[in-house]
Amino acid sequence: MNKAAGGGGGGGGPTAAAAAAAAQKQKTLLQRVDTDVTNIVDNFNQLVNLARVNDPPVRNAQEAFQMEIRAARMVQAAESLRNLVSELKQTAIFSGFGSLNENVDRRIAEFNRLEEGSERLLERVGEQAAASLKELEAHYSSSVLRTSPSEGS
């Protein structure tokens, strides 16, 4: 969904296209939110204005019908907002998986580099320890303490 048609592994093209598509989708969704909220507020204001009590029964019937229409429009706008919220959740989840996967891949690569560095460091430490042990062994084997008889036994 977020990949551009064409290549798979190149520079910033697919990412830039995905960012542009996401920005356009965000703009469209925000316009839908504004429209739906405006519809709800306008219809609610009309409902409040129509709710006053009048004497002529014909006018009350007309106002009741208008109130039903306004209420139905408010319900439609509220349902549209609900659908929009659902769509936003799905978009956040699915686009979140893409960025989450990228983050996981980046962390795996970072840990692999750290593992290689740690292994090289351990090899060096092992080599230095082996060299130091050989040197100490050579000093011990040529030392006076090893060749002299123990005193005071």
N, CA and C atoms as an extended XYZ file, in Angstrom:
459
Properties=species:S:1:pos:R:3:atomname:S:1:resname:S:1:resid:I:1 pbc="F F F"
N         0.815       -1.183        0.000 N   MET     1
C         0.000        0.000        0.000 CA  MET     1
C         0.861        1.249        0.000 C   MET     1
N         1.973        1.209        0.677 N   ASN     2
C         2.829        2.372        0.760 CA  ASN     2
C         3.992        2.311       -0.205 C   ASN     2
N         4.048        1.306       -1.068 N   LYS     3
C         5.170        1.197       -1.992 CA  LYS     3
C         4.749        1.703       -3.356 C   LYS     3
N         5.672        2.397       -3.968 N   ALA     4
C         5.398        2.878       -5.319 CA  ALA     4
C         5.619        1.747       -6.299 C   ALA     4
N         4.936        1.811       -7.409 N   ALA     5
C         5.130        0.794       -8.439 CA  ALA     5
C         6.502        0.988       -9.054 C   ALA     5
N         7.158       -0.094       -9.352 N   GLY     6
C         8.466        0.045       -9.974 CA  GLY     6
C         9.485       -0.762       -9.228 C   GLY     6
N        10.456       -0.134       -8.634 N   GLY     7
C        11.571       -0.848       -8.055 CA  GLY     7
C        11.383       -1.133       -6.595 C   GLY     7
N        12.203       -2.021       -6.100 N   GLY     8
C        12.093       -2.400       -4.722 CA  GLY     8
C        13.131       -1.767       -3.834 C   GLY     8
N        14.362       -1.651       -4.198 N   GLY     9
C        15.367       -1.315       -3.209 CA  GLY     9
C        16.050        0.005       -3.414 C   GLY     9
N        15.535        0.898       -4.221 N   GLY    10
C        16.252        2.120       -4.531 CA  GLY    10
C        16.126        3.180       -3.480 C   GLY    10
N        16.839        4.269       -3.633 N   GLY    11
C        16.955        5.405       -2.738 CA  GLY    11
C        15.682        5.901       -2.114 C   GLY    11
N        15.342        7.171       -2.349 N   GLY    12
C        14.238        7.784       -1.646 CA  GLY    12
C        12.951        7.830       -2.432 C   GLY    12
N        12.891        7.291       -3.648 N   GLY    13
C        11.703        7.361       -4.490 CA  GLY    13
C        10.455        6.796       -3.861 C   GLY    13
N        10.436        5.506       -3.514 N   PRO    14
C         9.232        4.934       -2.919 CA  PRO    14
C         8.861        5.603       -1.613 C   PRO    14
N         9.851        5.965       -0.826 N   THR    15
C         9.571        6.612        0.450 CA  THR    15
C         8.956        7.988        0.224 C   THR    15
N         9.487        8.733       -0.727 N   ALA    16
C         8.943       10.064       -1.025 CA  ALA    16
C         7.528        9.947       -1.583 C   ALA    16
N         7.303        8.969       -2.439 N   ALA    17
C         5.956        8.767       -2.995 CA  ALA    17
C         4.981        8.368       -1.906 C   ALA    17
N         5.416        7.513       -1.001 N   ALA    18
C         4.554        7.096        0.109 CA  ALA    18
C         4.250        8.277        1.021 C   ALA    18
N         5.246        9.116        1.255 N   ALA    19
C         5.034       10.287        2.111 CA  ALA    19
C         4.055       11.262        1.459 C   ALA    19
N         4.180       11.447        0.149 N   ALA    20
C         3.256       12.340       -0.563 CA  ALA    20
C         1.838       11.779       -0.544 C   ALA    20
N         1.717       10.466       -0.733 N   ALA    21
C         0.391        9.834       -0.704 CA  ALA    21
C        -0.213        9.934        0.689 C   ALA    21
N         0.607        9.749        1.712 N   ALA    22
C         0.112        9.857        3.090 CA  ALA    22
C        -0.327       11.285        3.404 C   ALA    22
N         0.431       12.263        2.918 N   ALA    23
C         0.069       13.661        3.156 CA  ALA    23
C        -1.248       14.009        2.460 C   ALA    23
N        -1.414       13.510        1.236 N   GLN    24
C        -2.662       13.755        0.501 CA  GLN    24
C        -3.842       13.083        1.199 C   GLN    24
N        -3.629       11.865        1.660 N   LYS    25
C        -4.703       11.149        2.353 CA  LYS    25
C        -5.061       11.864        3.651 C   LYS    25
N        -4.060       12.356        4.359 N   GLN    26
C        -4.313       13.082        5.600 CA  GLN    26
C        -5.123       14.345        5.315 C   GLN    26
N        -4.774       15.055        4.249 N   LYS    27
C        -5.500       16.271        3.887 CA  LYS    27
C        -6.957       15.945        3.575 C   LYS    27
N        -7.183       14.874        2.818 N   THR    28
C        -8.537       14.458        2.467 CA  THR    28
C        -9.328       14.072        3.711 C   THR    28
N        -8.701       13.329        4.607 N   LEU    29
C        -9.386       12.905        5.830 CA  LEU    29
C        -9.724       14.098        6.716 C   LEU    29
N        -8.819       15.051        6.805 N   LEU    30
C        -9.097       16.252        7.608 CA  LEU    30
C       -10.246       17.065        7.010 C   LEU    30
N       -10.317       17.128        5.680 N   GLN    31
C       -11.439       17.817        5.036 CA  GLN    31
C       -12.749       17.110        5.343 C   GLN    31
N       -12.717       15.776        5.323 N   ARG    32
C       -13.927       15.020        5.659 CA  ARG    32
C       -14.349       15.274        7.094 C   ARG    32
N       -13.390       15.327        8.006 N   VAL    33
C       -13.704       15.610        9.413 CA  VAL    33
C       -14.342       16.979        9.537 C   VAL    33
N       -13.737       17.982        8.899 N   ASP    34
C       -14.284       19.339        8.961 CA  ASP    34
C       -15.705       19.383        8.418 C   ASP    34
N       -15.938       18.734        7.288 N   THR    35
C       -17.262       18.722        6.674 CA  THR    35
C       -18.283       18.050        7.583 C   THR    35
N       -17.932       16.894        8.139 N   ASP    36
C       -18.863       16.161        8.995 CA  ASP    36
C       -19.174       16.920       10.277 C   ASP    36
N       -18.160       17.494       10.882 N   VAL    37
C       -18.388       18.255       12.118 CA  VAL    37
C       -19.234       19.490       11.833 C   VAL    37
N       -18.952       20.164       10.737 N   THR    38
C       -19.753       21.333       10.358 CA  THR    38
C       -21.210       20.940       10.126 C   THR    38
N       -21.434       19.812        9.448 N   ASN    39
C       -22.806       19.335        9.223 CA  ASN    39
C       -23.515       19.051       10.537 C   ASN    39
N       -22.826       18.404       11.456 N   ILE    40
C       -23.447       18.100       12.753 CA  ILE    40
C       -23.811       19.385       13.488 C   ILE    40
N       -22.897       20.325       13.534 N   VAL    41
C       -23.152       21.581       14.257 CA  VAL    41
C       -24.283       22.375       13.599 C   VAL    41
N       -24.249       22.504       12.273 N   ASP    42
C       -25.301       23.253       11.569 CA  ASP    42
C       -26.671       22.618       11.776 C   ASP    42
N       -26.736       21.302       11.641 N   ASN    43
C       -28.024       20.631       11.822 CA  ASN    43
C       -28.507       20.711       13.263 C   ASN    43
N       -27.592       20.665       14.202 N   PHE    44
C       -27.988       20.808       15.600 CA  PHE    44
C       -28.541       22.218       15.857 C   PHE    44
N       -27.875       23.227       15.303 N   ASN    45
C       -28.375       24.607       15.455 CA  ASN    45
C       -29.775       24.737       14.849 C   ASN    45
N       -29.976       24.146       13.682 N   GLN    46
C       -31.305       24.195       13.053 CA  GLN    46
C       -32.336       23.461       13.902 C   GLN    46
N       -31.956       22.354       14.500 N   LEU    47
C       -32.873       21.624       15.374 CA  LEU    47
C       -33.282       22.477       16.572 C   LEU    47
N       -32.319       23.148       17.150 N   VAL    48
C       -32.627       24.004       18.306 CA  VAL    48
C       -33.544       25.147       17.882 C   VAL    48
N       -33.279       25.752       16.728 N   ASN    49
C       -34.129       26.848       16.250 CA  ASN    49
C       -35.546       26.368       15.947 C   ASN    49
N       -35.690       25.159       15.419 N   LEU    50
C       -37.007       24.627       15.082 CA  LEU    50
C       -37.765       24.106       16.301 C   LEU    50
N       -37.090       23.931       17.397 N   ALA    51
C       -37.706       23.305       18.565 CA  ALA    51
C       -38.618       24.233       19.348 C   ALA    51
N       -38.710       25.477       18.994 N   ARG    52
C       -39.607       26.373       19.744 CA  ARG    52
C       -41.062       26.004       19.431 C   ARG    52
N       -41.941       26.271       20.365 N   VAL    53
C       -43.353       25.881       20.249 CA  VAL    53
C       -44.133       27.007       19.565 C   VAL    53
N       -44.928       26.622       18.538 N   ASN    54
C       -45.765       27.569       17.810 CA  ASN    54
C       -47.212       27.108       17.906 C   ASN    54
N       -48.131       28.036       17.701 N   ASP    55
C       -49.559       27.723       17.816 CA  ASP    55
C       -50.133       27.029       16.595 C   ASP    55
N       -49.865       27.487       15.375 N   PRO    56
C       -50.542       26.833       14.244 CA  PRO    56
C       -50.086       25.386       14.083 C   PRO    56
N       -51.036       24.446       14.017 N   PRO    57
C       -50.666       23.033       13.914 CA  PRO    57
C       -49.958       22.684       12.604 C   PRO    57
N       -50.295       23.372       11.497 N   VAL    58
C       -49.639       23.068       10.226 CA  VAL    58
C       -48.154       23.402       10.323 C   VAL    58
N       -47.876       24.536       10.894 N   ARG    59
C       -46.471       24.941       11.019 CA  ARG    59
C       -45.710       23.974       11.927 C   ARG    59
N       -46.355       23.501       12.990 N   ASN    60
C       -45.701       22.535       13.873 CA  ASN    60
C       -45.386       21.237       13.130 C   ASN    60
N       -46.266       20.807       12.245 N   ALA    61
C       -46.025       19.591       11.469 CA  ALA    61
C       -44.844       19.795       10.516 C   ALA    61
N       -44.790       20.970        9.884 N   GLN    62
C       -43.656       21.267        8.999 CA  GLN    62
C       -42.348       21.278        9.791 C   GLN    62
N       -42.396       21.926       10.933 N   GLU    63
C       -41.181       21.998       11.752 CA  GLU    63
C       -40.778       20.628       12.273 C   GLU    63
N       -41.766       19.794       12.602 N   ALA    64
C       -41.459       18.437       13.048 CA  ALA    64
C       -40.784       17.659       11.925 C   ALA    64
N       -41.291       17.821       10.700 N   PHE    65
C       -40.684       17.145        9.553 CA  PHE    65
C       -39.253       17.648        9.331 C   PHE    65
N       -39.070       18.969        9.416 N   GLN    66
C       -37.729       19.540        9.253 CA  GLN    66
C       -36.789       19.039       10.358 C   GLN    66
N       -37.333       18.908       11.568 N   MET    67
C       -36.515       18.402       12.675 CA  MET    67
C       -36.089       16.954       12.415 C   MET    67
N       -36.996       16.156       11.862 N   GLU    68
C       -36.647       14.774       11.541 CA  GLU    68
C       -35.545       14.728       10.481 C   GLU    68
N       -35.673       15.602        9.481 N   ILE    69
C       -34.662       15.645        8.418 CA  ILE    69
C       -33.318       16.067        8.997 C   ILE    69
N       -33.327       17.108        9.844 N   ARG    70
C       -32.070       17.579       10.454 CA  ARG    70
C       -31.454       16.493       11.332 C   ARG    70
N       -32.298       15.797       12.084 N   ALA    71
C       -31.788       14.722       12.940 CA  ALA    71
C       -31.194       13.605       12.091 C   ALA    71
N       -31.852       13.273       10.984 N   ALA    72
C       -31.324       12.235       10.091 CA  ALA    72
C       -29.978       12.663        9.505 C   ALA    72
N       -29.850       13.930        9.149 N   ARG    73
C       -28.580       14.427        8.612 CA  ARG    73
C       -27.482       14.383        9.679 C   ARG    73
N       -27.852       14.685       10.918 N   MET    74
C       -26.872       14.596       12.009 CA  MET    74
C       -26.406       13.150       12.184 C   MET    74
N       -27.348       12.218       12.092 N   VAL    75
C       -26.994       10.802       12.220 CA  VAL    75
C       -26.073       10.381       11.080 C   VAL    75
N       -26.371       10.839        9.858 N   GLN    76
C       -25.511       10.505        8.722 CA  GLN    76
C       -24.102       11.062        8.923 C   GLN    76
N       -24.014       12.309        9.389 N   ALA    77
C       -22.697       12.914        9.616 CA  ALA    77
C       -21.953       12.180       10.736 C   ALA    77
N       -22.681       11.772       11.774 N   ALA    78
C       -22.041       11.033       12.871 CA  ALA    78
C       -21.552        9.669       12.389 C   ALA    78
N       -22.341        8.998       11.551 N   GLU    79
C       -21.907        7.717       10.992 CA  GLU    79
C       -20.689        7.902       10.094 C   GLU    79
N       -20.678        8.979        9.342 N   SER    80
C       -19.524        9.264        8.496 CA  SER    80
C       -18.275        9.476        9.347 C   SER    80
N       -18.422       10.188       10.464 N   LEU    81
C       -17.292       10.384       11.373 CA  LEU    81
C       -16.834        9.055       11.972 C   LEU    81
N       -17.796        8.204       12.322 N   ARG    82
C       -17.450        6.903       12.882 CA  ARG    82
C       -16.661        6.083       11.856 C   ARG    82
N       -17.117        6.090       10.618 N   ASN    83
C       -16.406        5.372        9.557 CA  ASN    83
C       -15.016        5.958        9.334 C   ASN    83
N       -14.921        7.273        9.426 N   LEU    84
C       -13.644        7.948        9.265 CA  LEU    84
C       -12.675        7.532       10.371 C   LEU    84
N       -13.179        7.465       11.592 N   VAL    85
C       -12.330        7.044       12.709 CA  VAL    85
C       -11.859        5.609       12.491 C   VAL    85
N       -12.750        4.758       12.021 N   SER    86
C       -12.375        3.371       11.732 CA  SER    86
C       -11.300        3.315       10.656 C   SER    86
N       -11.465        4.108        9.613 N   GLU    87
C       -10.480        4.156        8.536 CA  GLU    87
C        -9.137        4.673        9.043 C   GLU    87
N        -9.181        5.682        9.906 N   LEU    88
C        -7.944        6.213       10.477 CA  LEU    88
C        -7.238        5.160       11.329 C   LEU    88
N        -8.008        4.413       12.090 N   LYS    89
C        -7.414        3.349       12.899 CA  LYS    89
C        -6.738        2.313       12.009 C   LYS    89
N        -7.428        1.896       10.957 N   GLN    90
C        -6.852        0.902       10.044 CA  GLN    90
C        -5.602        1.449        9.373 C   GLN    90
N        -5.655        2.702        8.959 N   THR    91
C        -4.491        3.315        8.319 CA  THR    91
C        -3.323        3.364        9.292 C   THR    91
N        -3.611        3.754       10.529 N   ALA    92
C        -2.546        3.832       11.531 CA  ALA    92
C        -1.956        2.456       11.805 C   ALA    92
N        -2.811        1.452       11.853 N   ILE    93
C        -2.327        0.098       12.130 CA  ILE    93
C        -1.475       -0.403       10.979 C   ILE    93
N        -2.002       -0.315        9.749 N   PHE    94
C        -1.291       -0.891        8.617 CA  PHE    94
C        -0.046       -0.104        8.253 C   PHE    94
N        -0.119        1.220        8.297 N   SER    95
C         1.093        1.981        8.000 CA  SER    95
C         2.067        1.862        9.155 C   SER    95
N         1.531        1.645       10.365 N   GLY    96
C         2.387        1.434       11.521 CA  GLY    96
C         3.192        0.155       11.390 C   GLY    96
N         2.604       -0.890       10.773 N   PHE    97
C         3.326       -2.136       10.577 CA  PHE    97
C         4.500       -1.928        9.637 C   PHE    97
N         4.305       -1.138        8.609 N   GLY    98
C         5.402       -0.879        7.673 CA  GLY    98
C         6.557       -0.192        8.366 C   GLY    98
N         6.268        0.846        9.134 N   SER    99
C         7.346        1.551        9.823 CA  SER    99
C         7.918        0.695       10.941 C   SER    99
N         7.055       -0.127       11.562 N   LEU   100
C         7.543       -1.023       12.597 CA  LEU   100
C         8.504       -2.043       12.000 C   LEU   100
N         8.152       -2.595       10.847 N   ASN   101
C         9.037       -3.560       10.176 CA  ASN   101
C        10.362       -2.916        9.802 C   ASN   101
N        10.313       -1.693        9.302 N   GLU   102
C        11.547       -0.985        8.963 CA  GLU   102
C        12.407       -0.789       10.202 C   GLU   102
N        11.765       -0.417       11.303 N   ASN   103
C        12.489       -0.205       12.552 CA  ASN   103
C        13.104       -1.511       13.049 C   ASN   103
N        12.351       -2.601       12.970 N   VAL   104
C        12.863       -3.905       13.396 CA  VAL   104
C        14.051       -4.304       12.530 C   VAL   104
N        13.941       -4.133       11.215 N   ASP   105
C        15.050       -4.473       10.313 CA  ASP   105
C        16.295       -3.641       10.625 C   ASP   105
N        16.074       -2.368       10.894 N   ARG   106
C        17.201       -1.483       11.219 CA  ARG   106
C        17.865       -1.927       12.523 C   ARG   106
N        17.049       -2.283       13.522 N   ARG   107
C        17.601       -2.731       14.802 CA  ARG   107
C        18.346       -4.067       14.649 C   ARG   107
N        17.817       -4.972       13.814 N   ILE   108
C        18.490       -6.249       13.575 CA  ILE   108
C        19.861       -6.003       12.961 C   ILE   108
N        19.918       -5.117       11.973 N   ALA   109
C        21.200       -4.805       11.343 CA  ALA   109
C        22.169       -4.191       12.357 C   ALA   109
N        21.647       -3.315       13.205 N   GLU   110
C        22.488       -2.682       14.229 CA  GLU   110
C        23.025       -3.740       15.203 C   GLU   110
N        22.160       -4.659       15.640 N   PHE   111
C        22.599       -5.704       16.562 CA  PHE   111
C        23.594       -6.654       15.896 C   PHE   111
N        23.419       -6.918       14.618 N   ASN   112
C        24.381       -7.764       13.894 CA  ASN   112
C        25.757       -7.100       13.851 C   ASN   112
N        25.781       -5.775       13.611 N   ARG   113
C        27.067       -5.053       13.621 CA  ARG   113
C        27.695       -5.107       15.011 C   ARG   113
N        26.864       -4.914       16.042 N   LEU   114
C        27.394       -4.974       17.409 CA  LEU   114
C        27.916       -6.372       17.737 C   LEU   114
N        27.219       -7.396       17.254 N   GLU   115
C        27.653       -8.776       17.489 CA  GLU   115
C        29.015       -9.024       16.842 C   GLU   115
N        29.179       -8.575       15.599 N   GLU   116
C        30.457       -8.750       14.909 CA  GLU   116
C        31.573       -8.014       15.642 C   GLU   116
N        31.294       -6.799       16.082 N   GLY   117
C        32.294       -6.032       16.827 CA  GLY   117
C        32.655       -6.710       18.137 C   GLY   117
N        31.652       -7.252       18.818 N   SER   118
C        31.912       -7.947       20.081 CA  SER   118
C        32.730       -9.201       19.863 C   SER   118
N        32.426       -9.931       18.792 N   GLU   119
C        33.197      -11.144       18.497 CA  GLU   119
C        34.652      -10.802       18.193 C   GLU   119
N        34.884       -9.738       17.417 N   ARG   120
C        36.266       -9.323       17.125 CA  ARG   120
C        36.989       -8.919       18.415 C   ARG   120
N        36.292       -8.198       19.277 N   LEU   121
C        36.883       -7.774       20.543 CA  LEU   121
C        37.217       -8.985       21.409 C   LEU   121
N        36.311       -9.946       21.462 N   LEU   122
C        36.575      -11.153       22.249 CA  LEU   122
C        37.754      -11.947       21.680 C   LEU   122
N        37.861      -12.019       20.368 N   GLU   123
C        39.002      -12.707       19.754 CA  GLU   123
C        40.312      -12.023       20.135 C   GLU   123
N        40.324      -10.691       20.086 N   ARG   124
C        41.536       -9.941       20.466 CA  ARG   124
C        41.876      -10.165       21.927 C   ARG   124
N        40.861      -10.110       22.797 N   VAL   125
C        41.103      -10.321       24.223 CA  VAL   125
C        41.626      -11.733       24.459 C   VAL   125
N        41.039      -12.712       23.754 N   GLY   126
C        41.519      -14.094       23.897 CA  GLY   126
C        42.955      -14.241       23.444 C   GLY   126
N        43.293      -13.614       22.308 N   GLU   127
C        44.667      -13.682       21.809 CA  GLU   127
C        45.636      -13.012       22.778 C   GLU   127
N        45.237      -11.849       23.315 N   GLN   128
C        46.096      -11.151       24.276 CA  GLN   128
C        46.252      -11.963       25.562 C   GLN   128
N        45.161      -12.597       25.998 N   ALA   129
C        45.238      -13.421       27.211 CA  ALA   129
C        46.150      -14.618       26.968 C   ALA   129
N        46.045      -15.248       25.792 N   ALA   130
C        46.912      -16.392       25.476 CA  ALA   130
C        48.369      -15.964       25.435 C   ALA   130
N        48.646      -14.808       24.817 N   ALA   131
C        50.027      -14.314       24.741 CA  ALA   131
C        50.553      -13.988       26.137 C   ALA   131
N        49.725      -13.370       26.965 N   SER   132
C        50.144      -13.039       28.329 CA  SER   132
C        50.394      -14.307       29.132 C   SER   132
N        49.531      -15.322       28.957 N   LEU   133
C        49.735      -16.581       29.675 CA  LEU   133
C        51.027      -17.266       29.234 C   LEU   133
N        51.341      -17.234       27.950 N   LYS   134
C        52.593      -17.828       27.467 CA  LYS   134
C        53.778      -17.087       28.056 C   LYS   134
N        53.683      -15.762       28.112 N   GLU   135
C        54.768      -14.963       28.667 CA  GLU   135
C        54.929      -15.252       30.152 C   GLU   135
N        53.840      -15.333       30.869 N   LEU   136
C        53.910      -15.640       32.298 CA  LEU   136
C        54.450      -17.056       32.522 C   LEU   136
N        54.042      -17.974       31.678 N   GLU   137
C        54.530      -19.351       31.779 CA  GLU   137
C        56.036      -19.399       31.544 C   GLU   137
N        56.490      -18.629       30.574 N   ALA   138
C        57.928      -18.582       30.294 CA  ALA   138
C        58.676      -17.987       31.480 C   ALA   138
N        58.156      -16.936       32.083 N   HIS   139
C        58.797      -16.325       33.250 CA  HIS   139
C        58.789      -17.298       34.429 C   HIS   139
N        57.689      -17.985       34.604 N   TYR   140
C        57.593      -18.918       35.730 CA  TYR   140
C        58.548      -20.082       35.559 C   TYR   140
N        58.619      -20.602       34.328 N   SER   141
C        59.487      -21.759       34.127 CA  SER   141
C        60.967      -21.391       34.269 C   SER   141
N        61.291      -20.150       34.029 N   SER   142
C        62.700      -19.737       34.166 CA  SER   142
C        62.959      -19.041       35.501 C   SER   142
N        61.983      -18.975       36.346 N   SER   143
C        62.156      -18.230       37.589 CA  SER   143
C        62.905      -19.056       38.627 C   SER   143
N        63.460      -18.390       39.585 N   VAL   144
C        64.227      -19.002       40.652 CA  VAL   144
C        63.297      -19.790       41.568 C   VAL   144
N        62.119      -19.325       41.784 N   LEU   145
C        61.196      -19.986       42.699 CA  LEU   145
C        60.845      -21.392       42.214 C   LEU   145
N        60.735      -21.569       40.941 N   ARG   146
C        60.369      -22.871       40.401 CA  ARG   146
C        61.542      -23.846       40.521 C   ARG   146
N        62.729      -23.359       40.325 N   THR   147
C        63.899      -24.257       40.297 CA  THR   147
C        64.507      -24.448       41.657 C   THR   147
N        64.244      -23.580       42.586 N   SER   148
C        64.882      -23.739       43.896 CA  SER   148
C        64.058      -24.679       44.772 C   SER   148
N        64.730      -25.429       45.660 N   PRO   149
C        63.978      -26.306       46.554 CA  PRO   149
C        63.226      -25.485       47.566 C   PRO   149
N        62.127      -25.983       48.000 N   SER   150
C        61.316      -25.229       48.959 CA  SER   150
C        61.964      -25.274       50.331 C   SER   150
N        61.894      -24.132       50.967 N   GLU   151
C        62.534      -24.025       52.273 CA  GLU   151
C        61.470      -24.110       53.341 C   GLU   151
N        61.813      -24.653       54.443 N   GLY   152
C        60.976      -24.699       55.621 CA  GLY   152
C        59.907      -25.761       55.599 C   GLY   152
N        60.046      -26.803       54.844 N   SER   153
C        59.040      -27.856       54.830 CA  SER   153
C        59.218      -28.810       55.946 C   SER   153
